[in-house]
């Protein structure tokens, strides 16, 4: 019986000028160790958004990029206070 495995990795991440972080998660499917397919899932993290449930490498980026100043500027750009 063939063995199928699934591996998820962060394939790409970009920080936009307004502080949003775009993430591309790659899912790689293998059959008996041989590459079978790859699919992508993209999502965006906005300054001030909760990222505590994400993997540590993404949390590090958020901690560095989502400073109080960046969060305040992002919220102001949306017309929100604080």
Secondary structure as UniProt FT lines:
FT   STRAND          4..15
FT   TURN            17..18
FT   STRAND          21..31
FT   TURN            32..33
FT   STRAND          34..45
FT   TURN            47..48
FT   TURN            52..53
FT   HELIX           56..65
FT   HELIX           68..77
FT   TURN            78..79
//
